[in-house]
Amino acid sequence: MRLKHRLLLLPILSALAAASISCGAEHRDDVIRIGVNDVALPHWDVYKKKAAEQGITVEYVNFTDYNQPNPALAQRRIDLNKFQHVRYLANYNARNNDTLVPIGATEIFPLALYSRKHKSVADIPQGGQITLSNNPANQVRPLLSLAAAGLIVLRGNAGWDSKLEDVDTSASKVRLTPIDPTLTAQSLSSVDAAFVDDTFARPAGLTKNETIYTDDPERPELKQYINIFAARGADKDNPTLLKLARLYHDPEVEAAVRAETGYEGIFKNNDPADLQAASAELEAKFRR
């Protein structure tokens, strides 16, 4: 995803022609199917070419619903997915008693608050409206950012499990409206500001000119928001899948990603064991 909070893209499951899982296409053992949510981006063509050079045939399955790629992976309809961050995966595992694991880091994105009405956070009026994803897995980081920016007050200790219910509405400057993440960019015409995932910000034409706040993605506590390749737990040491996860950092692939309009990600190369430890720690918290 590019889930920035990457995660995670709506209710219809769509797939590319020959790689479609919705039409019941038979899964060939010599093909690695990767579930993504942004298959139209040019870097996936470069990635597929580089994989072929290493003797690996890749097919993409494009999902328009964040709720589908992990079940598809668990059900062996795909072999890898790349759409989510560590926190999203941990939450999914806890909620579904699943055992998917991160096997490679891709990038982390600065969390951006966009506005087409104001030039700075200070310009947002008392009672202003801000939209954010209605997915709880993608709300913690925006909430912490809004608190840091002085726009909301969180009751208790702000932390990994902060939620909308913790917002002290009477003491906060703004009102928060959770909506489907695919609609956040569109909402900018009627609200004061919105947190828009990079997946939707770029197609909507959002740039730094509309950005009024960003957090620092290099903070250690934000490791949970590193985007990843995920696999089934039984396949975490599969050499072909590990090679494909590393392939995202091939110089030609990274260059293709950077060349895409509006890309502001920061590539990360965390070891799979490091990512798995972070995911397991979060998963244990979610299960409490």
FENFEN-V496106 format. One record per pair of residues at least 24 apart in sequence whose ideal C-beta (glycine too) atoms are under 8 Angstrom apart, sorted by the first residue. I is the first residue (numbers start at 1). GAP is how many residues later the second one is. D is the distance in whole Angstrom. If there is no record, write none. Layout:
# FENFEN-V496106
I:GAP:D / I:GAP:D
This chain:
# FENFEN-V496106
1:36:6 / 1:65:7 / 1:82:4 / 1:83:5 / 1:84:7 / 1:87:7 / 1:196:7 / 1:198:6 / 1:226:7 / 2:36:7 / 2:81:8 / 2:105:8 / 2:107:6 / 2:195:6 / 2:196:4 / 2:197:5 / 2:225:6 / 2:263:7 / 3:63:8 / 3:80:7 / 3:81:5 / 3:82:5 / 3:85:6 / 3:135:6 / 3:194:6 / 3:196:8 / 3:222:8 / 3:224:6 / 4:81:8 / 4:104:8 / 4:105:4 / 4:106:8 / 4:107:5 / 4:108:8 / 4:134:8 / 4:137:7 / 4:193:5 / 4:194:6 / 4:221:7 / 5:80:7 / 5:106:6 / 5:128:7 / 5:133:4 / 5:134:8 / 5:135:7 / 5:136:4 / 5:137:6 / 5:190:7 / 5:192:7 / 5:220:6 / 6:77:8 / 6:78:7 / 6:79:5 / 6:82:7 / 6:103:7 / 6:132:7 / 6:191:6 / 6:192:7 / 6:193:7 / 6:219:7 / 6:221:6 / 7:59:7 / 7:76:7 / 7:77:5 / 7:78:6 / 7:81:5 / 7:128:8 / 7:130:7 / 7:131:6 / 7:174:8 / 7:190:6 / 7:220:8 / 8:29:7 / 8:58:4 / 8:75:6 / 8:76:6 / 8:80:6 / 8:125:8 / 8:127:7 / 8:129:8 / 8:130:7 / 8:173:7 / 8:189:7 / 8:191:7 / 9:28:5 / 9:54:7 / 9:55:6 / 9:56:6 / 9:57:4 / 9:74:8 / 9:172:7 / 9:173:6 / 9:190:7 / 10:54:5 / 10:55:6 / 10:170:7 / 10:172:5 / 11:53:8 / 11:54:5 / 12:52:6 / 12:53:7 / 13:50:6 / 13:51:7 / 13:52:6 / 13:55:5 / 14:48:6 / 14:49:7 / 14:50:5 / 15:46:5 / 15:47:6 / 15:48:8 / 16:43:7 / 16:44:6 / 16:45:7 / 16:46:6 / 18:41:7 / 19:40:4 / 19:41:6 / 19:42:5 / 20:41:7 / 21:40:6 / 21:51:6 / 21:56:5 / 21:57:7 / 27:49:7 / 27:50:7 / 30:27:6 / 31:26:5 / 31:27:7 / 31:28:5 / 32:24:6 / 32:25:7 / 32:26:5 / 32:27:7 / 32:47:5 / 32:48:7 / 32:208:7 / 32:209:7 / 32:212:6 / 33:25:8 / 33:26:5 / 33:27:8 / 33:28:6 / 33:44:7 / 33:45:4 / 33:46:5 / 33:47:8 / 34:24:6 / 34:25:7 / 34:26:6 / 34:27:7 / 34:44:7 / 34:45:7 / 34:46:5 / 34:47:7 / 34:48:6 / 34:210:7 / 35:25:8 / 35:26:5 / 35:27:8 / 35:28:6 / 35:33:8 / 35:34:4 / 35:37:6 / 35:38:7 / 35:43:4 / 35:45:7 / 35:46:4 / 35:47:7 / 35:48:7 / 36:24:6 / 36:25:7 / 36:26:6 / 36:27:7 / 36:45:7 / 36:46:5 / 36:47:6 / 37:25:7 / 37:26:5 / 37:27:7 / 37:29:7 / 37:32:7 / 37:46:4 / 37:162:6 / 38:24:8 / 38:45:8 / 38:161:6 / 41:216:8 / 41:219:6 / 42:214:6 / 42:217:8 / 42:218:7 / 43:210:6 / 43:213:4 / 43:214:4 / 43:216:8 / 43:217:6 / 46:206:6 / 46:207:5 / 46:210:4 / 47:200:6 / 47:201:7 / 47:203:8 / 47:206:5 / 47:209:8 / 50:197:6 / 50:200:5 / 50:202:6 / 50:203:6 / 51:193:6 / 51:196:6 / 54:189:7 / 54:193:7 / 56:184:6 / 56:187:7 / 56:188:7 / 58:186:7 / 66:69:7 / 66:115:8 / 70:26:8 / 70:28:7 / 70:30:6 / 70:160:7 / 71:25:8 / 73:27:6 / 73:157:6 / 73:158:7 / 73:159:6 / 74:24:5 / 74:26:6 / 74:158:7 / 76:156:8 / 79:152:7 / 79:156:7 / 79:162:7 / 80:149:5 / 80:150:7 / 80:151:6 / 80:161:6 / 80:164:6 / 80:165:7 / 81:148:7 / 81:149:5 / 82:24:6 / 82:145:7 / 82:146:7 / 82:147:5 / 82:148:8 / 82:166:8 / 84:143:7 / 84:144:7 / 84:146:7 / 85:139:7 / 85:140:5 / 85:141:6 / 85:142:5 / 85:143:7 / 86:137:7 / 86:138:5 / 86:139:7 / 86:140:6 / 86:142:6 / 86:189:6 / 86:192:5 / 86:193:5 / 86:196:7 / 87:50:6 / 87:53:7 / 87:137:4 / 87:138:6 / 87:195:6 / 88:49:5 / 88:50:7 / 89:139:7 / 89:141:6 / 89:190:6 / 90:134:8 / 90:189:5 / 90:190:8 / 90:192:4 / 90:193:4 / 90:196:6 / 91:45:8 / 91:46:5 / 91:191:8 / 91:192:8 / 91:195:5 / 92:45:8 / 93:186:8 / 93:190:5 / 93:193:8 / 94:189:5 / 94:192:4 / 94:193:5 / 95:191:7 / 99:133:7 / 99:134:4 / 99:135:8 / 100:130:5 / 100:131:7 / 100:132:6 / 100:133:7 / 101:129:7 / 101:130:6 / 101:131:8 / 101:132:5 / 101:135:5 / 101:171:8 / 101:175:5 / 101:178:7 / 102:126:4 / 102:127:7 / 102:128:6 / 102:170:7 / 102:173:4 / 102:174:6 / 102:177:6 / 103:125:8 / 103:126:6 / 103:127:7 / 103:128:5 / 103:132:8 / 103:133:6 / 103:138:6 / 103:139:6 / 103:142:5 / 103:169:5 / 103:172:8 / 104:124:6 / 104:125:4 / 104:138:7 / 104:140:8 / 104:141:3 / 104:142:6 / 104:144:7 / 104:168:6 / 104:171:8 / 105:121:5 / 105:122:7 / 105:123:6 / 105:163:4 / 105:164:6 / 105:165:4 / 105:170:6 / 106:120:8 / 106:121:5 / 106:122:6 / 106:123:7 / 106:142:5 / 106:159:8 / 106:161:7 / 106:162:7 / 107:119:7 / 107:120:6 / 107:150:8 / 107:158:4 / 107:159:6 / 107:160:5 / 107:161:6 / 108:109:5 / 108:114:7 / 108:117:6 / 108:118:5 / 108:119:7 / 108:157:7 / 108:158:5 / 108:160:6 / 109:89:5 / 109:108:7 / 109:116:8 / 109:118:8 / 109:155:6 / 109:156:5 / 109:157:7 / 110:104:4 / 110:105:6 / 110:106:8 / 110:107:5 / 110:154:6 / 110:156:8 / 111:30:5 / 111:31:7 / 111:34:6 / 111:84:7 / 111:103:6 / 111:104:5 / 111:106:7 / 111:114:8 / 112:83:7 / 112:84:7 / 112:86:8 / 112:89:7 / 112:94:8 / 112:99:5 / 112:101:7 / 112:102:5 / 112:152:8 / 113:29:8 / 113:32:7 / 113:33:8 / 113:36:8 / 113:80:5 / 113:81:7 / 113:82:6 / 113:98:7 / 113:99:6 / 113:100:4 / 113:101:8 / 114:71:8 / 114:74:6 / 114:79:6 / 114:80:6 / 114:81:8 / 114:82:5 / 114:87:7 / 114:92:5 / 114:96:5 / 114:97:6 / 114:98:7 / 115:73:7 / 115:77:6 / 115:78:4 / 115:79:8 / 115:95:6 / 115:97:5 / 116:72:5 / 116:73:7 / 116:94:6 / 117:71:8 / 117:75:6 / 117:76:8 / 118:74:6 / 118:75:7 / 118:94:6 / 119:93:7 / 120:92:5 / 121:28:5 / 121:29:7 / 121:30:7 / 121:91:6 / 121:92:5 / 123:89:8 / 124:27:7 / 124:49:7 / 124:50:6 / 124:68:5 / 124:69:6 / 125:67:7 / 126:47:6 / 127:46:8 / 127:47:7 / 127:48:6 / 128:45:7 / 128:46:5 / 128:47:7 / 128:63:8 / 128:64:4 / 128:65:7 / 129:45:7 / 129:46:5 / 129:47:8 / 129:48:6 / 129:62:4 / 129:63:5 / 130:44:5 / 130:45:7 / 130:46:6 / 130:47:7 / 130:61:6 / 130:62:6 / 130:63:5 / 130:64:6 / 130:65:7 / 131:45:8 / 131:46:5 / 131:47:7 / 131:48:5 / 131:52:8 / 131:53:5 / 131:56:4 / 131:60:5 / 131:62:8 / 131:63:4 / 131:64:7 / 132:44:6 / 132:45:8 / 132:46:6 / 132:47:8 / 132:52:7 / 132:62:7 / 132:63:4 / 133:45:7 / 133:46:8 / 133:47:8 / 133:48:4 / 133:51:7 / 133:62:7 / 133:64:7 / 134:44:4 / 134:45:6 / 134:46:6 / 134:47:7 / 135:46:6 / 136:27:7 / 138:43:7 / 138:59:7 / 139:24:7 / 139:25:6 / 139:39:7 / 141:74:7 / 141:81:7 / 141:84:6 / 142:53:5 / 143:24:7 / 144:71:8 / 145:50:8 / 145:68:7 / 145:70:5 / 146:28:7 / 146:30:8 / 148:67:7 / 149:64:5 / 152:24:7 / 160:61:8 / 160:64:7 / 160:122:7 / 160:125:7 / 161:124:7 / 198:64:8 / 198:65:8 / 198:66:7 / 198:67:7 / 201:61:7 / 202:58:7 / 202:59:6 / 202:60:4 / 202:61:7 / 206:56:7 / 207:55:6 / 217:49:6 / 218:48:7 / 223:47:7 / 223:55:5 / 224:54:6 / 224:58:6 / 226:42:5 / 226:44:6 / 226:49:7 / 227:38:8 / 228:47:6 / 236:36:7 / 236:40:7 / 242:30:7 / 245:27:7
